[in-house]
Amino acid sequence: MADKQATVYVIDLAASMGLCNNGRTETDLEYAQKYVWDRITTTVSNGRKTDVIAVVGFRTDGSDNSLVQNDANYGNISVLSPMSQFLMPQIRSLQRLLHPSHTENGDGISAIVVAMDLIEKFCKKLKYIRNIVFLTNGSGIYELEGIDDIVKQIKDQGIKLTVLGIDFDDAEFGFLEAKKDPQKEQNEESLKKLCEGCSGIFGTIAEAIEETQRPRIKRTRPIASFKGQLIIGNDSSPSGSTLVIDIERYPRTMVAKPPSASSFAVSTEDASNSENLQKIRSTRTYQVEDENAPGKSIDIEKDDMAKGYLYGRTIIPISAEDQEVVKFETTASLQVIGFIPRAGLDRPLSISNSNILVASKTNDKAIVALSSFIHALYELDSFAIGRLVTKDDKPPLMIAMAPIIEPEYECLVDVQLPFAEDIRQYKFAPLDIIKTATGRLMNRHRFIPSEDLQEAMNDYVDAMDVMNLEGLNDPSVTFAQPDDIFSPLLHRVQQVIRARATAPDENTLPDINPVLVSYSTISAILEGEEELARLKQVADVHLVPAKAKGRKIGREKPLSGLDVTKLLEERTKAQRIHKDNPVPEFRQMIRSVQREQDIQPLVKQMGDIIKAIIQESVADLQYPQAVECLKVLRDECLDLDVFELYDTFIRELKTSLEGDRRDFWSRVRKEKLGLVLPSEDERSTVTPEDSSKFYYGR
């Protein structure tokens, strides 16, 4: 489990904290709370009971601490929140108490002593990481008598003291307050000496607030995923040539996922109070069809079900007893089955997070043996391939193990390798080889890049090399260091959750942290405008005009110079669509028209045929034919951008359906052959409500 922590925030609540300084529109206390709430909400989001927090306010209107009864110097100091795990009720309670007082009385050094007393009484002799965070604007008077004893107690208790001042001078951060009050300047020097005496941290709160914009990586204590033996050699051989090393396996990298949301229900009318939310519980039932049962289904228990596997379209059931028979029996172990050179492992073959293998901490022989094995792999520049079974009867995994030697530790780093069935093999024709039908290689072809094009592309790729850039925070390091790149999804969700926890009534979300989007845009240095312009010129890149919607009316003149469509045009005009073969004849005629005005007569002919088929149908036997004709009419009108002709006809058709022919309209509704929607043609003004009314209205 992670280390336990106890943190006390000591906050200056003097009347001067309610003033706005240095051009800010927020008070000093509001400015300081940016840091306080970020730290507290981050601790709350971790959800660990072993991370406890207390809050002490000094220069308050009243006094509420355990030391004031015996010493008046502890007056105007109040414990706003006792040491405990912080949850939403504590956040709400503290928000009501953090406001400027009406006094400047109260000693900040005494408030640190109160914080030390809280830590000592709560932590006692237990192993805790102990922190005191002191926030002030540096005004007022600080009692420095006995400061050496306080420094000694801070050291003895192992407390890490952090002093953050509002508008405190910091040469490294680049801030210097002009016309500083002499009393404040003296207090700054005193607090700085206090931090130096106990090896604490002293700085301006502006830097701390800026640092909160940088996401903090959550580190957890790893849990072993495998404890067993590393076997080198044939463990079944009686010759004694097998080497067995006791090892432990821990995760090295894990995928960080954003917090998951759950469904809740409001238990009272006060929806704004999070305490009135109740979590929804889900239940699952299993049913099978039964015509004789009420509701035509019966409930079954999960224990009564068996697994079924698809074989083609047939389900093959396999009972639990049969599953035991076919189960692949394995024994927990890690066996080395071979070695490969470092260059023999392709990085894309890794299909898992990385893990580390270390020797058992209580076995000195195993530590020496594994160290020898690691150094042998390192000197031979090789990887070991192993077969891993983490638990008995678990499926075996194939892993590659690489040696890592650092000044502080030695280990093997492993990644999972795929089996043959995990890899899809595809073959692609080479891009730089063109063969003729006779098999002759071509040196020049429109698909083979010329030397000028190859050179232009190389220059453009070189101009886009990120290694030419400097790091964002440190020019001495290379661009895009892993420690500077964060998941926008993960940390943005956490940022919004923390903001909503402290300000549930805000109507807007907080601005996204600039750190999260620092790598979202291409640097101006990498634009490579000159190289890109030359590449476009050499490659003859030009804009392709957008394809016109709809089919073009009329035909282009054929290469032979003989326009067959024109020769048949007069005969087409004289012909009529026959009712016995309407679909192919309508398509042939409408696709051979040369003028837009010739479309309407053909649409009218097809519409008359559809009406006749419906009226002459014996019951509904001819309805499918009418529906097919209606589909073709609609598709061709959409294709030729004359959808209004179809809309006019379908309105007439609905009006003409009377008596026992009204049932045909259900076919139109089922096939969605009503009015044309804007999604089909952007010129249409029919809304979904109009379309629904047209289908179901009279």
Sequence and secondary structure as in RCSB ss.txt:
>XXXX:A:sequence
MADKQATVYVIDLAASMGLCNNGRTETDLEYAQKYVWDRITTTVSNGRKTDVIAVVGFRTDGSDNSLVQNDANYG
NISVLSPMSQFLMPQIRSLQRLLHPSHTENGDGISAIVVAMDLIEKFCKKLKYIRNIVFLTNGSGIYELEGIDDI
VKQIKDQGIKLTVLGIDFDDAEFGFLEAKKDPQKEQNEESLKKLCEGCSGIFGTIAEAIEETQRPRIKRTRPIAS
FKGQLIIGNDSSPSGSTLVIDIERYPRTMVAKPPSASSFAVSTEDASNSENLQKIRSTRTYQVEDENAPGKSIDI
EKDDMAKGYLYGRTIIPISAEDQEVVKFETTASLQVIGFIPRAGLDRPLSISNSNILVASKTNDKAIVALSSFIH
ALYELDSFAIGRLVTKDDKPPLMIAMAPIIEPEYECLVDVQLPFAEDIRQYKFAPLDIIKTATGRLMNRHRFIPS
EDLQEAMNDYVDAMDVMNLEGLNDPSVTFAQPDDIFSPLLHRVQQVIRARATAPDENTLPDINPVLVSYSTISAI
LEGEEELARLKQVADVHLVPAKAKGRKIGREKPLSGLDVTKLLEERTKAQRIHKDNPVPEFRQMIRSVQREQDIQ
PLVKQMGDIIKAIIQESVADLQYPQAVECLKVLRDECLDLDVFELYDTFIRELKTSLEGDRRDFWSRVRKEKLGL
VLPSEDERSTVTPEDSSKFYYGR
>XXXX:A:secstr
    EEEEEEEE  GGGGS  TT SS HHHHHHHHHHHHHHHHHHHT TTEEEEEEEES SS BSTTTTT GGGT
TEEEEEEEEE  HHHHHHHHHH S  S     HHHHHHHHHHHHHHHHTTS  EEEEEEEE   S    TTHHHH
HHHHHHHTEEEEEEETT  BTTTTB  TT  HHHHHHHHHHHHHHHHTT EEEEHHHHHHHHTS          S
EEEEEEES TT TTS  EEEEEEEEES           EEE SS TT GGGEEE      EEEE TTSGGGEEEE
 GGG  EEEEETTEEEEE HHHHHHH     SEEEEEEEEEGGGS GGG  S  EEEEE TT HHHHHHHHHHHH
HHHHHTEEEEEEEESSTT   EEEEEEEEE SS EEEEEEEE  GGG        TT  B TT  B S  TTS  
HHHHHHHHHHHHHT GGGSB SS TTSBSS GGG   HHHHHHHHHHHHHHH TT SS     GGGGTTSS  GG
G  HHHHHHHHHHHT        SS  SS    TTS  HHHHHHHHHHH    TTSHHHHHHHHHTT  SGGGHH
HHHHHHHHHHHHHHHH STTTTHHHHHHHHHHHHHHHHHTT HHHHHHHHHHHHHH  GGGGGHHHHHHHHT SS
  TTT TT    HHHHHHHHH  
